[in-house]
Amino acid sequence: MLEVPVQPLARQSLQVQLENQPCTITIYQYAYGLFFDLTVNGALVIGGVIAQNLNRLVRSSYLGFTGDFVFFDTEGENDPIYTGLGSRYRLIYLTEAELPEE
């Protein structure tokens, strides 16, 4: 597990290298939820996925991404909102070895 540092901003993009995958993560808040996009090497892997507490974001290995992401509520079981990013709501990268078999 690795925590990906995020800020309490309504929209943000960050770049991180995960298991030799150059990733761009974009997180953005709408009135009806927090959403997540992931590109690797400039190619969209997933886009517009709603972020929910402890619900995997990529979910499928056929998409070609090694590992997955979850948001974790450190104070309960709520879905994340941008004002708590980086403190209450943590973005966690799970390696392939940490994922259940499909």
PERA-V808562 format. One record per residue. N is the residue number from 1. RES is the residue in one small letter. SS is DSSP state (H for helix, E for strand, L for the rest). PHI is phi in whole degrees, 0 to 359 (none if undefined). PSI is psi in whole degrees, -180 to 180 (NA if undefined). Layout:
n	res	ss	phi	psi
N	RES	SS	PHI	PSI
N	RES	SS	PHI	PSI
This chain:
n	res	ss	phi	psi
1	m	L	none	144
2	l	E	216	130
3	e	E	276	130
4	v	E	266	121
5	p	L	290	124
6	v	L	234	160
7	q	L	246	157
8	p	L	282	67
9	l	L	240	145
10	a	L	292	-24
11	r	E	212	131
12	q	E	206	150
13	s	E	233	139
14	l	E	220	154
15	q	E	243	134
16	v	E	212	146
17	q	E	260	120
18	l	E	231	115
19	e	L	50	50
20	n	L	62	25
21	q	E	245	113
22	p	E	285	107
23	c	E	253	141
24	t	E	243	122
25	i	E	250	130
26	t	E	239	128
27	i	E	237	133
28	y	E	211	143
29	q	E	258	132
30	y	E	242	172
31	a	L	300	-27
32	y	L	253	18
33	g	E	147	171
34	l	E	262	136
35	f	E	237	160
36	f	E	222	130
37	d	E	239	148
38	l	E	224	125
39	t	E	242	147
40	v	E	230	127
41	n	L	55	34
42	g	L	81	-2
43	a	E	256	132
44	l	E	293	126
45	v	E	265	-50
46	i	E	218	150
47	g	E	214	141
48	g	E	69	29
49	v	E	275	128
50	i	E	287	137
51	a	L	270	123
52	q	L	233	152
53	n	E	303	124
54	l	L	59	18
55	n	L	260	122
56	r	L	303	145
57	l	L	265	-41
58	v	L	276	-49
59	r	L	73	-29
60	s	L	230	125
61	s	H	292	-24
62	y	H	297	-15
63	l	H	287	-12
64	g	L	89	5
65	f	L	265	134
66	t	L	270	116
67	g	L	102	-167
68	d	E	200	175
69	f	E	231	149
70	v	E	219	152
71	f	E	263	140
72	f	E	236	123
73	d	E	275	113
74	t	L	282	-7
75	e	L	238	8
76	g	L	167	-140
77	e	L	226	30
78	n	L	276	154
79	d	L	287	149
80	p	L	290	148
81	i	L	231	154
82	y	H	299	-31
83	t	H	296	-20
84	g	H	255	5
85	l	E	297	136
86	g	L	87	-15
87	s	L	239	-81
88	r	L	291	-45
89	y	E	257	117
90	r	E	253	138
91	l	E	267	121
92	i	E	244	132
93	y	E	264	129
94	l	E	253	129
95	t	L	288	165
96	e	H	301	-37
97	a	H	294	-23
98	e	H	271	-4
99	l	L	267	148
100	p	L	291	153
101	e	L	290	143
102	e	L	276	NA
